[in-house]
Amino acid sequence: MSTFAERLAIIEERIAAACRRAGRSRDEVRLMAVSKTHPAEALEEAVAAGVRLFGENRVQEFERKKESLTTAVRAGAEREGIEVHLIGHLQSNKTAKAAKLFSGVDTVDSVKVAERLSEAALALGVRLPILVEIKLSGEAAKTGASPDSDELRMLFERAADLEGIEVRGVMTVPPLDDNPETARACFRQLRSLKEGWAQTYPKLSFEELSMGMSGDFEIGIEEGSTLVRIGTALFGKREYPVA
Ligand SMILES: *Cc1c(COP(=O)(O)O)cnc(C)c1O
């Protein structure tokens, strides 16, 4: 079995190669290690290998995990700027906890969640970076705001006045599909949408384009991603599925 550091080196090489193919500089793309379902020790191993940005899916899961991270890692997290973002759906009754636990929330998809997060962040005296999650496939069960929904328009309009949050960009999860070109079409669409939104909402930042996971991060990079979210290819298969 390979070590975390070896798997990380392989992913790093693939990211660098995708950047070269796309004529992009390596430092335009950040790697987020998605540690959901993996124990605190897995995060510690990743930190030791140099990972500084993590994604977790559930408020409660990370709350427990954080408790079992060693004091050294927790101290290091503050010293070395380790960030853990929430990349799973956030319910509005968990916004206070989320604002406290995470250094960013990448899945905001409603005015209500944005307002509550902002309120919670203000109470903590912080400004929380957020991404707006966009739903590009029609599947009813999926989270995220639809590109031409009133909810999204209201969210972008309201966000500029919410002082506890700072919109940094958008993210999407493409529909499950074995054909990588499905993901490419999705990523291309999001990039073009965000260019339009950047014009329409000049008070917000749309710098961050979070797209690409273990199976399609190279396509994400080719289509302009600034943040790839990689779980399985770094930590191995998850023991149990995540809703
Ligand atoms: C689980 C998850 C990932 C990572 O998926 P892998 O295929 O394991 O790399 C990325 N983004 C989100 C939103 C996820 O829920």
The ligand as a Gaussian input file, in Angstrom:
#p B3LYP/6-31G(d) Opt

LIG

0 1
 C      -16.783000      13.796000      -1.478000
 C      -16.661000      15.062000      -2.211000
 C      -15.515000      15.347000      -2.982000
 C      -14.375000      14.367000      -3.184000
 O      -14.781000      13.308000      -3.986000
 P      -13.745000      12.197000      -4.510000
 O      -14.412000      11.647000      -5.692000
 O      -13.594000      11.223000      -3.398000
 O      -12.479000      12.897000      -4.819000
 C      -15.442000      16.588000      -3.604000
 N      -16.436000      17.492000      -3.487000
 C      -17.530000      17.267000      -2.756000
 C      -18.589000      18.302000      -2.670000
 C      -17.689000      16.040000      -2.110000
 O      -18.805000      15.811000      -1.407000

